Amino acid sequence: MSHDHDHASPAAYWEARYGEADRVWSGNPNEALVREAGDLPPGRALDLGAGEGADAIWLAARGWRVTAVDISQVALDRAVRHAEREGVAGRISFERHDLSRTFPDGPFDLVSAHFLHSNVELPREVILRTAAAAVAPGGVLLIVGHAGFPDWEHDHHHDVHFPTPQETLESLELPEGQWDVLVTETYEKVQARPDGQPSKRLDNTLKLRRRQP
C-alpha cells in the first residue's frame, strides 16, 4: 500500500495508516503515562489520539472513567475490541473526533496527549490549548511528544518540528498564576526498530496541574 499520504485529508491518512496492519502499536500503555499518572487519584480522563486504546485501557483498569478520542474509526473499533477483552469497556467512552473541528465535553481530571505528531495537517498548538482549557481545577495536563525522528527513519518530512517542553509550555499561552509546572524534561527510552532490534529515542514530557481557585 502506498505511503504517499502528503495530500490526504487527516481522516483519510489515519484510516489508511491503521488499515495497513492488523495492529499498529504495541498494545502496551505509554511509559510516560504509567510513570506520570500512576499515582494520580482516579477521576475523569481524556485520552487524545487514543489509537488502539492501550492508554485508555490502562487508565480504566485503575478506576478512571475515560473518554478516548481518535480521528480513525478503524483504530477506535480495534480499541473497543481490546477494551472488551480486558473487561473495561464499560469505563471507556470511545469518540471519533477530528480535534481541529470538534472536541469532547469536559472538564477532565486528567487530559493526556501522547505523540500528537502527524505527516498531514494537524493544528497541534490549537488542540493543546483547547486541551488545557478542558482540565478541571486541580487536574493534570500531560503532554508527551517525540524530541526528534527515530534513528532508523531517513525519509524525513523536513517541515516537521518537534517542540521542546518549554516551547510547548509557551505555546499553551496559559493564564498567569493558574498553573503549576510539575515536569518538564527530555528523556531517553528504548523503542523497537521495524526489524525488531532495540533502539534508543528521545521523548519530551510536560506535566502541569491547574491550581484550585
C-alpha positions as CSV (number, residue, x, y, z in Angstrom):
1,M,0.0,0.0,0.0
2,S,1.3,3.5,-0.8
3,H,2.7,5.6,2.0
4,D,2.4,8.8,0.0
5,H,-0.2,10.5,2.2
6,D,1.0,14.1,1.8
7,H,-2.2,15.2,0.1
8,A,-4.6,13.1,2.0
9,S,-7.1,14.5,4.5
10,P,-6.1,13.8,8.1
11,A,-9.0,11.3,8.5
12,A,-8.1,9.5,5.2
13,Y,-4.4,9.4,6.2
14,W,-5.1,7.8,9.5
15,E,-7.7,5.4,8.2
16,A,-5.1,4.2,5.7
17,R,-2.4,4.1,8.3
18,Y,-4.4,1.8,10.6
19,G,-5.7,-0.2,7.6
20,E,-2.2,-1.2,6.6
21,A,-1.8,-3.7,9.5
22,D,-3.9,-5.7,12.0
23,R,-2.1,-3.8,14.8
24,V,0.0,-0.7,14.5
25,W,1.1,-0.2,18.1
26,S,2.4,-2.5,20.8
27,G,-0.7,-2.8,22.9
28,N,1.1,-1.5,25.9
29,P,0.5,1.8,27.6
30,N,2.9,4.6,27.0
31,E,5.8,4.6,29.6
32,A,5.3,8.3,30.4
33,L,1.7,7.8,31.2
34,V,2.5,4.9,33.6
35,R,5.2,7.0,35.2
36,E,3.3,10.3,35.5
37,A,-0.3,9.1,36.1
38,G,0.3,6.0,38.2
39,D,-0.1,7.9,41.5
40,L,-2.9,10.2,40.5
41,P,-6.3,9.5,42.1
42,P,-8.8,8.2,39.5
43,G,-11.3,10.6,38.2
44,R,-12.4,11.5,34.7
45,A,-9.7,11.3,32.0
46,L,-9.5,12.3,28.4
47,D,-7.1,10.4,26.1
48,L,-6.4,12.4,22.9
49,G,-5.2,10.4,19.9
50,A,-6.2,7.2,21.7
51,G,-5.2,5.0,18.7
52,E,-5.8,1.3,19.5
53,G,-6.7,2.1,23.1
54,A,-3.8,0.9,25.3
55,D,-3.6,4.1,27.4
56,A,-7.3,4.3,27.9
57,I,-7.5,0.7,28.9
58,W,-4.6,1.1,31.4
59,L,-6.4,4.1,32.9
60,A,-9.8,2.4,33.1
61,A,-8.2,-0.7,34.8
62,R,-7.1,1.7,37.5
63,G,-10.5,3.2,38.1
64,W,-10.6,6.1,35.7
65,R,-13.7,6.9,33.6
66,V,-12.1,7.6,30.2
67,T,-13.1,9.4,27.1
68,A,-10.9,8.0,24.4
69,V,-10.7,10.1,21.2
70,D,-9.2,9.4,17.8
71,I,-9.8,10.5,14.2
72,S,-9.7,6.9,12.9
73,Q,-12.8,4.7,13.1
74,V,-10.6,1.7,12.3
75,A,-8.4,2.4,15.4
76,L,-11.4,3.0,17.6
77,D,-13.1,-0.2,16.6
78,R,-9.9,-2.0,17.4
79,A,-9.7,-0.2,20.7
80,V,-13.3,-1.2,21.6
81,R,-12.5,-4.9,21.0
82,H,-9.3,-4.6,23.1
83,A,-11.2,-3.0,25.9
84,E,-13.9,-5.6,25.8
85,R,-11.2,-8.4,26.0
86,E,-9.8,-6.6,29.1
87,G,-13.2,-6.2,30.7
88,V,-13.0,-2.4,31.0
89,A,-15.2,-1.3,28.0
90,G,-17.9,-0.1,30.4
91,R,-15.5,2.5,31.8
92,I,-14.5,4.0,28.4
93,S,-16.4,6.2,26.0
94,F,-14.9,5.9,22.6
95,E,-15.5,9.0,20.5
96,R,-14.4,9.9,16.9
97,H,-13.2,13.5,16.6
98,D,-11.2,15.5,14.2
99,L,-9.7,17.6,17.0
100,S,-9.2,20.5,14.7
101,R,-13.0,20.7,14.4
102,T,-14.7,19.1,17.4
103,F,-13.6,18.4,21.0
104,P,-15.1,16.3,23.8
105,D,-17.1,18.0,26.6
106,G,-15.1,18.5,29.8
107,P,-13.9,19.1,32.3
108,F,-11.5,16.3,33.0
109,D,-9.2,15.5,35.9
110,L,-6.6,14.3,33.5
111,V,-6.0,15.2,29.9
112,S,-3.4,13.1,28.3
113,A,-1.9,13.9,24.8
114,H,0.7,11.5,23.7
115,F,2.6,11.9,20.4
116,L,0.2,14.3,18.6
117,H,2.5,14.4,15.6
118,S,1.3,13.9,12.0
119,N,2.6,13.8,8.5
120,V,-0.6,15.6,7.5
121,E,-2.1,18.8,8.7
122,L,-2.6,18.9,12.5
123,P,-3.1,22.3,14.3
124,R,-1.2,20.9,17.4
125,E,-0.9,24.1,19.3
126,V,-4.6,25.0,18.9
127,I,-5.6,21.5,20.0
128,L,-3.3,21.6,23.1
129,R,-4.7,25.0,24.1
130,T,-8.2,23.5,23.9
131,A,-7.0,20.5,25.9
132,A,-5.6,22.8,28.6
133,A,-9.0,24.6,28.8
134,A,-10.7,21.2,29.4
135,V,-8.7,20.4,32.6
136,A,-10.7,20.7,35.8
137,P,-9.3,22.7,38.8
138,G,-6.8,20.5,40.5
139,G,-6.5,18.4,37.3
140,V,-3.4,17.5,35.3
141,L,-2.4,18.1,31.7
142,L,0.1,15.6,30.4
143,I,1.7,16.2,27.0
144,V,4.3,13.8,25.7
145,G,6.0,14.1,22.3
146,H,9.0,13.0,20.4
147,A,12.1,15.1,20.6
148,G,13.2,14.0,17.1
149,F,13.0,11.4,14.3
150,P,14.0,7.8,15.1
151,D,17.5,6.9,14.1
152,W,16.2,4.3,11.5
153,E,14.0,6.8,9.7
154,H,15.8,8.7,6.9
155,D,12.9,9.8,4.7
156,H,12.2,12.8,7.0
157,H,9.4,15.4,6.5
158,H,11.7,18.4,6.8
159,D,8.9,20.8,7.8
160,V,8.1,18.7,10.9
161,H,9.3,20.5,14.1
162,F,9.5,18.6,17.4
163,P,8.9,21.3,20.1
164,T,10.8,21.2,23.3
165,P,8.8,21.0,26.6
166,Q,9.5,24.7,27.1
167,E,8.3,25.6,23.6
168,T,5.1,23.5,24.2
169,L,4.6,25.3,27.5
170,E,4.9,28.7,25.9
171,S,2.6,27.8,23.1
172,L,-0.2,26.9,25.5
173,E,-0.4,30.6,26.4
174,L,-1.6,29.8,29.9
175,P,-3.0,32.5,32.2
176,E,-0.6,33.8,34.7
177,G,-0.7,32.2,38.2
178,Q,-3.3,29.5,37.3
179,W,-1.0,26.5,36.6
180,D,1.9,24.7,38.3
181,V,4.6,23.1,36.2
182,L,5.3,19.6,37.6
183,V,7.5,18.1,35.0
184,T,9.4,19.5,32.0
185,E,12.0,17.0,30.7
186,T,13.5,15.2,27.8
187,Y,14.2,11.5,28.5
188,E,15.6,8.5,26.7
189,K,13.5,5.4,26.0
190,V,14.2,2.1,24.2
191,Q,12.0,1.6,21.2
192,A,11.9,-1.4,18.8
193,R,13.1,-0.7,15.3
194,P,10.9,-2.1,12.4
195,D,13.3,-5.1,12.3
196,G,12.6,-5.8,16.0
197,Q,16.0,-4.7,17.2
198,P,16.1,-2.2,20.2
199,S,16.9,1.4,19.6
200,K,17.0,4.5,21.8
201,R,14.9,7.5,21.2
202,L,14.4,10.9,23.0
203,D,11.0,12.0,24.1
204,N,9.7,15.1,25.8
205,T,7.3,15.3,28.8
206,L,5.4,18.3,30.0
207,K,3.1,17.8,33.1
208,L,1.1,20.7,34.5
209,R,-1.6,21.0,37.2
210,R,-4.3,23.6,37.2
211,R,-4.5,25.3,40.5
212,Q,-7.6,25.2,42.6
213,P,-9.4,28.6,42.7
